[in-house]
Amino acid sequence: MTDGMLDLGPQTRILARLGAGVTDGQLTAATPCPDLAVHNMLGHLIGLATAFRDAARKDLGPTTDTSPEAAVPDIEPGWREALPKVMDELAEAWRDPAAWTGDTRAGGVSLPGAVAGAVAVDELVVHGWDLARATGQLYEPDPAALRMAHEFLLAAAADPGRGGGIFGPVVPVPDDAPLLDRTIGLSGRDPGWKP
């Protein structure tokens, strides 16, 4: 599924920039994720970055064993400082080759390190798009991260046990559409979504 390690730094910096661009007035805006407002999406990003940081370090415990569906995520005071910090920590943890080997856990699921890395990249790419769309920001994901997310979602969509996309049924997108649109469609989102 993956060709090996990927530096998550370029994509985590993009997420940190998007977070910094969110105004207080946008925190209650809708996102492409049903039932999640911008403040929930930001809370989810902080939580997933923490979980996948710990998964990379093989530091298994509450952060890696809790299902993302356990509670609706939300931000806490200090989120503007917490988001870029945990994004940096996430990228640094996945720079260790050991993160991509052996087994780990994330979201309460045991999986190989390389798969966990691909899931982390996919989450960063797709939720970066969610956040950018919801807040009207320009979004150009890291090209290497986008390719990995597309490959991961393509494999997931082809798995009959999953019933389509990871986040919802695959949304058909023309084969000649930009790679980001095709990736977003595979994730179960409409690339033309607007607030």
C-alpha positions in Angstrom: 0.0 0.0 0.0 2.9 2.4 0.6 6.3 2.7 -0.9 7.8 3.3 2.6 8.3 6.3 4.8 6.9 9.7 4.1 7.9 13.0 5.8 4.6 14.2 7.3 6.2 17.6 8.0 5.0 19.4 4.8 1.4 18.3 5.4 1.4 19.0 9.1 2.7 22.5 8.5 -0.2 23.0 6.0 -2.6 21.9 8.7 -1.0 24.3 11.2 -1.4 27.2 8.7 -5.0 26.3 8.1 -5.7 26.2 11.9 -4.0 29.6 12.3 -6.3 31.0 9.5 -9.5 30.0 11.4 -11.3 33.1 12.9 -13.2 32.9 16.1 -16.4 33.6 14.1 -15.8 30.5 11.9 -15.6 28.0 14.8 -19.3 27.2 14.6 -19.4 26.9 10.8 -20.4 23.7 9.1 -17.8 21.3 7.6 -18.2 18.6 5.0 -18.4 16.1 7.9 -22.0 15.9 9.0 -22.5 16.8 12.6 -19.0 18.4 13.0 -18.6 22.1 13.1 -15.2 23.7 12.6 -14.4 23.6 16.4 -15.2 19.9 16.3 -12.9 19.3 13.3 -10.1 21.2 15.0 -10.6 19.1 18.1 -10.5 16.0 15.9 -7.3 17.1 14.3 -5.6 17.6 17.7 -6.9 14.3 18.9 -5.8 12.3 15.8 -2.4 14.0 15.8 -1.9 13.0 19.4 -3.1 9.4 18.8 -0.9 8.9 15.7 2.1 10.6 17.3 1.8 8.0 20.1 1.2 5.2 17.6 4.4 6.1 15.8 6.3 6.1 19.1 4.6 2.7 20.0 3.5 4.5 23.2 0.2 2.6 23.5 -2.4 3.6 26.0 -5.6 5.8 26.2 -4.6 8.0 23.3 -4.2 5.1 20.9 -6.9 2.8 22.3 -9.8 5.2 22.2 -12.1 4.9 19.2 -12.6 8.2 17.3 -16.4 7.6 17.6 -16.2 7.5 21.5 -17.1 11.1 21.8 -17.7 14.2 19.6 -14.3 16.0 19.5 -14.0 19.6 20.5 -11.3 22.2 21.2 -10.1 23.3 24.6 -8.7 26.7 25.6 -5.2 27.0 24.2 -6.1 25.1 21.0 -4.3 27.7 18.8 -1.0 26.8 20.5 -1.8 23.1 20.8 -2.5 22.5 17.2 0.8 23.5 15.6 2.7 21.9 18.6 1.1 18.5 18.2 1.4 18.7 14.4 5.2 19.2 14.8 5.3 16.3 17.3 3.4 14.1 14.9 5.7 14.8 12.0 8.8 14.2 14.2 7.5 10.9 15.5 7.0 9.6 11.9 10.5 10.6 10.9 11.8 7.6 13.0 12.0 4.6 10.6 10.9 2.4 13.5 7.4 4.1 13.3 6.9 2.5 9.9 7.8 -1.1 11.1 6.2 -3.6 13.4 2.7 -3.3 14.8 1.0 -0.4 16.6 -2.5 0.8 17.6 -4.6 3.8 16.7 -8.3 4.4 17.3 -8.4 1.1 19.3 -7.3 -0.9 16.2 -4.1 -2.9 15.9 -2.4 -2.4 12.6 1.1 -2.5 11.0 3.1 0.6 11.4 3.2 1.3 7.6 -0.6 1.2 7.5 -0.9 3.5 10.5 1.4 5.9 8.8 -0.8 5.8 5.6 -3.9 6.3 7.7 -2.4 9.3 9.4 -1.4 10.9 6.1 -4.9 10.2 4.7 -6.5 11.9 7.8 -4.3 14.9 7.4 -5.0 15.3 3.7 -8.8 14.8 3.9 -9.4 16.8 7.0 -7.2 19.5 5.7 -9.6 19.8 2.8 -12.5 19.7 5.2 -11.1 22.6 7.3 -10.1 24.7 4.2 -13.5 24.3 2.6 -15.4 25.1 5.8 -13.3 28.3 6.4 -12.8 29.5 2.8 -9.0 29.0 2.8 -6.8 28.0 -0.2 -5.8 24.3 0.1 -2.9 22.7 -1.7 -1.9 19.6 0.1 1.7 18.3 0.1 1.9 16.4 -3.3 3.6 13.3 -1.7 1.0 13.2 1.0 -1.8 13.5 -1.5 -0.5 10.6 -3.6 -0.2 8.4 -0.5 -3.8 9.3 0.6 -5.1 8.6 -2.9 -3.4 5.2 -3.0 -4.7 4.4 0.5 -8.3 5.4 -0.3 -8.2 3.6 -3.6 -7.2 0.4 -1.9 -9.8 0.9 0.8 -12.6 1.5 -1.7 -11.7 -1.7 -3.6 -12.0 -3.7 -0.3 -15.5 -5.4 -0.5 -15.5 -5.7 3.3 -15.5 -1.9 3.7 -18.5 -1.2 1.5 -16.9 1.7 -0.3 -15.1 4.7 1.2 -13.6 5.0 4.7 -15.6 8.1 5.6 -18.7 7.2 3.6 -19.8 5.9 0.2 -17.5 6.8 -2.7 -18.6 9.9 -4.6 -18.0 9.4 -8.3 -15.5 11.9 -9.8 -14.4 12.0 -13.4 -11.1 10.1 -14.1 -9.6 13.3 -15.5 -10.4 15.4 -12.4 -7.5 16.8 -10.3 -6.0 14.2 -8.0 -7.3 16.1 -4.9 -10.9 15.9 -6.2 -10.5 12.2 -7.0 -9.1 11.6 -3.5 -11.9 13.6 -1.8 -14.5 11.6 -3.8 -12.9 8.3 -2.6 -13.2 9.6 0.9 -16.9 9.8 0.5 -17.1 13.6 0.1 -18.4 15.7 -2.8 -15.4 17.7 -4.1 -17.8 20.5 -5.0 -19.0 20.9 -1.4 -19.5 24.5 -0.2 -20.6 25.9 3.1 
